[in-house]
């Protein structure tokens, strides 16, 4: 989920913690737990700082090791221990339990997104992305805002958040059922489908889909149960050539390929270099595919420039390439 939703979820868990009699009876413990749930609800995303280094590092590692099973265990222990240093009189067990729950909830709500997470590390590095909930879901966010307002107006926080989270759980069930129905309809239309990637939008009944069949890629939308195919591409394996071996060894291309489950590629030849471009098919927007990876290789098999990330115009992409890290 987005940062704002993670933070309000932390506030919500702090309120829900008042159902715990020990927390309810100790104001200092409540303050410590509230701090733990707010920080814990965002802690796995501390790896966002990697974006300061470069996009390749960020894409390869964001929602990776910090969302893994060992990290989830450690976040709760480390954060609770640090907070306990400032509140040594409170119950460390209760502080840890609620802080750990906030961390676990963070990872759990990331799994249904289209972006996904490597939540099952170290057992597998596979990206888990169920594509049932948008990264920012206005319904979930507004329910949390409503709960915070009700709390500020004097409602019982424990019961308020218990009711709200019961509604949110039902909402998640509904979205999974919506996705399952969409997948079934697509499978009926494309019986040779191998992979179906769904990306919900902020509009309740509007989904993006990327379909992989035996020979083709199809990109489209599903709105109110109606499937519309917008683009079709031939599914062509990556050539086993020196050009593509060089491309795949580049840090930006390698990061893209480690993350994207469905993409196409193209080669463009210019006077001084050859450009290899990889295009993620999940995020079609305004007739463009903004998530790309590009590498420019000269006739001497030297990488001139490369880039991966979100680009919404060709001019901006060329500007990024012109200021790349590689010597020209």
Secondary structure, 3 states (H helix, E strand, C coil): CCHHHHHHHHHHHHHHHHHCHHHHCCHHHHHHHHHHHHHHHHHHHHHHHHHHCCHHHHHHHCCCHHHCHHHHHHHHHHHHHHHHHHCCCCCHHHHHHHHHHHHHHHHHHHHCCCCCECCCCCCCCCCECCCCCCCCCHHHHHHHHHHHHHHHCCCCHHHHHHHHHHHHHHHHHHHHHHHHHHHHHHHHHCCCEEEEEEEECCCCCEEEEEEEECCEEEEEEEECCEEEEEEEEECCCCCCCHHHHHHHHCHHHHHHHHHCCCEEEEEEECCCEEEEEEEECCCEECCEECEEEEEEEECCCCEEEEEEEECCCHHHHHHHHHCCCCCC
